[in-house]
Amino acid sequence: MTISGAWRRTARGAGLLAADGTVAASIFAEMSALAVRTGAVNLGQGFPDEDGPAVVLEAARQAISDGVNQYPPGRGQPVLLEAIARHQQRFYDLPVDPGSEILVTAGATEALAATILALIEPGDEVVTFEPFYDAYGGLIGLGGGIHRTVPLRAPDFQPDLDALRAVVTDRTRLIIVNDPHNPTGTVFPRHTLELIVELAHRHDALIVTDEVYEHLTFGAPHIPIATLPGAWERTITISSGGKTFSLTGWKVGWLSAPAAIVTAILAVKQFLTYVNAAPFQPAIAVGLDLPDSYFAHLASGMMHKRDVLAAGLRAAGFAISVPQGSYFIVADATPLGFSDGAELCRQLPALVGVVAVPITAFCSPAHRAEYAPLLRFAYCKKEALLDQASSQLAALSRPWARE
Ligand SMILES: *Cc1c(COP(=O)(O)O)cnc(C)c1O
């Protein structure tokens, strides 16, 4: 066995490499390439097509001019740590110590990576809901963990609570909760979050919450699990400046947790990126201190976009589940006569000039079949683009026009 053969086998063991040594086929890359090649409207990838607040952009330019360009402190710049603490207090009444209970990361992705790698041993079980954000599967594999899932099923994508009770056991080390949820747009009610806390206590598990869509809920305000009784001591709360300020390319995220847990995660994070985004950190701090009206407009604007695309998808003949949060809407292609969402996604650019991704991209191989006819469309786009996509999608409801 050559050395290269050995490392390939290792990466393949974590599901990251295909048998031929290429990066395991990502439907996201395939669909984005298809969008570029065909000029189709790309509602596949979840990034906004308008940049965040001008004052935040200006603060980053200013920071560069002011010479904030070298390695920041390992936990993050104090100005950002303090702004994060103020944000948790203002929106959630959650007191967090900026000096010891917060860690700034390279996006929510690095927060997830450092958390999972720091807190699991090979063979530990990690519970997520399914469909799941694709990074969870990859990171659990890198940590040598065993991934267990609780299904979220159409039309409301709420978990069956008995199924949740059955999956969490004494072997469970982490329960990862993404609320509001990507890709389904579902928001968990308080009693589900309370059950998660109860199960974590009973089985001595830790809770990791991916709250990157915390400011993108369209009904009841977001409930961070860490605010529930008995939860803070065993919860790692993760957020993303990319999602909250429409600045996904800046990759500024953070987590908060009890000091000892933050220290354990910092021990891993120092050897991942060490630190990141020096001039963007004070800019995100400016964003976090924006008035309540910024956050309210972000949500109401996104809710309007949701409604525009929902109407377009309904008119095209999809059965849709109206999301209560996030950037995404799930559409069922069954009423249109399609049973294979991945195949439909490959045809959609030629049929109607629109790109989406199949929900099966967020599922483990064993569970793909039950999600096969579902597609995810992103609505974090300009209204004119959503209107254009809607009118193009309408051709799907006129099969004679599909040629
Ligand atoms: C976008 C996203 C992330 C990654 O956030 P970054 O800050 O870009 O790393 C993590 N989790 C979910 C559910 C997301 O949608």
The ligand as an SDF file (V2000), in Angstrom:
LIG
                    3D

 15 15  0  0  0  0  0  0  0  0999 V2000
  -24.7640   28.5990    6.0140 C   0  0  0  0  0  0  0  0  0  0  0  0
  -24.8630   27.6020    7.1150 C   0  0  0  0  0  0  0  0  0  0  0  0
  -23.7660   27.3210    7.9480 C   0  0  0  0  0  0  0  0  0  0  0  0
  -22.3860   27.8820    7.6870 C   0  0  0  0  0  0  0  0  0  0  0  0
  -22.2460   29.1850    8.0770 O   0  0  0  0  0  0  0  0  0  0  0  0
  -20.8790   29.9770    7.7610 P   0  0  0  0  0  0  0  0  0  0  0  0
  -20.9160   31.1070    8.7150 O   0  0  0  0  0  0  0  0  0  0  0  0
  -20.9390   30.3830    6.3320 O   0  0  0  0  0  0  0  0  0  0  0  0
  -19.7530   29.0240    8.0050 O   0  0  0  0  0  0  0  0  0  0  0  0
  -23.9330   26.4500    8.9980 C   0  0  0  0  0  0  0  0  0  0  0  0
  -25.1340   25.8630    9.2200 N   0  0  0  0  0  0  0  0  0  0  0  0
  -26.1950   26.0780    8.4370 C   0  0  0  0  0  0  0  0  0  0  0  0
  -27.4800   25.3960    8.7310 C   0  0  0  0  0  0  0  0  0  0  0  0
  -26.0990   26.9420    7.3470 C   0  0  0  0  0  0  0  0  0  0  0  0
  -27.1570   27.1270    6.5320 O   0  0  0  0  0  0  0  0  0  0  0  0
  1  2  1  0
  2  3  1  0
  2 14  2  0
  3  4  1  0
  3 10  2  0
  4  5  1  0
  5  6  1  0
  6  7  2  0
  6  8  1  0
  6  9  1  0
 10 11  1  0
 11 12  2  0
 12 13  1  0
 12 14  1  0
 14 15  1  0
M  END
$$$$
